Amino acid sequence: MTMRSYVVGGAVRDALLGRPVTDHDHVVVGATPEQMVEKGFRPVGKDFPVFLHPHTHEEYALARTERKTAPGYHGFVFHTSPEVTLEDDLVRRDLTINAMARAEDGSIVDPHGGRRDLRDRIFRHVSSAFAEDPVRILRLARFAARFPDFRVHDTTNDLMRRMVDSGEVDALVPERVWQELARGLMEERPSRMFAVLRDCGALVRILPELDALWDARQVRVIDHAAAAGTPLEVRYAVLLHDLGKDASAQEGTALVIEVSRRLKAPNECRDLAVMTVREHGELARARELSPDAIVTLFARCDAFRKPERFGQLLLACECDARGGGELQDYPQCPYLLRALQAARAVNAGEVAAGCADDKSRIPVAVHAARVAAVEAELRHS
């Protein structure tokens, strides 16, 4: 049997869409692991045979089939052999637009109508095997954020609903949920991811707090954060910023902490989201605050030690205000940044040295010096 390799999946899809292609995944048919090693490929796969090309270091996987053996996305047994065909491999893939291959001569192998669905801008599952892996719901939702002009085919949405009803989504582990949500948040239009999850009933299982407060206009605020090119921490904070809308700031921050714990979100994302829920009302009226209240705000946000994070807080609140259509600009941002620069310019060491006779006075004296610096700066604004 002749060994042949094909470029598969996203590289084929993106090339047909005219989008940049950065990574190439390959499927090899008609080969054994021993033959791959003989040709200089380095084995790296744990669950099934995957090899790195000796020169390009791109991944080459042996064509495989899979069989569902248990709930969740870990419950699969994989089979590879030289007799497994390219078509056998492609039929196990999630969406038709991801189930195409390009042969070495450039021809496209498209057994499931992927090019048609690319043309019609449709997400359609390849086969009923889609229902065996709940991660595919998250992946489809993430693709919706990347390709916002695509729609989910009715039969695929119905299948996802049945997956939710059967409890498959409940088998997802937090690490995988976070991985897909984080990637989706960094796509072109993140709100589409959450709209798709809500439409099939998965959002209430994954993020019930967001589902309970669903407001399509407010969720689209995250798209403004994406358009501004903000980092993941800011987008996550913007996503959760309304969790305290109908509750006290303390209750809102408790909700954010619980959501972040359940998702196993990184500490940087959790901390900025907590701060945003707690402070975005205060920042909205920043120009009404006294210099003393402004310095207290800085201290509460640890802005003297972490000014970059305070800048991210301002960015998250600006995205909320501007993305919600309330404002064309956000004057609080330059106003508070000037104040913070003035406060940080205070030499705390010199102030402390002046309190050598009574060190208990140091915190009060440093605070007072910062208040005076902020007052002087803002007097001229």
Protein Blocks (a to p, Z undefined) as FASTA:
>chain_A
ZZddddehjllmmmmnopacfbdcdddehiafklmmmnopacfbfkbccdddfklopacd
dddddddfbecjklccddddfklcfklmmmmpmbfklmcccdfkopacdfkommmmmmno
pacdfblmlmmpmklmmmmmmmmmmmmmbccdfklmmmmmmmmmnommmmpcfklmmmmm
mmmmmmmblmlmmmmmmmnopmmmmmmmlmmmgcfklmmmmmmmmmnopafklmmmmmmm
mmmmmmcfklmmmmmmmmmmmnopafklmmmmmmmmmmmmmmmmmmmpcfklmmmmmmmn
ommmmmmlmmmmmmmmmmmmmmnopafbdfklmmmmmmmmmmmmpcfklmmmmmmmomkl
mmmmmmmmmmmmmmmmmmmZZ
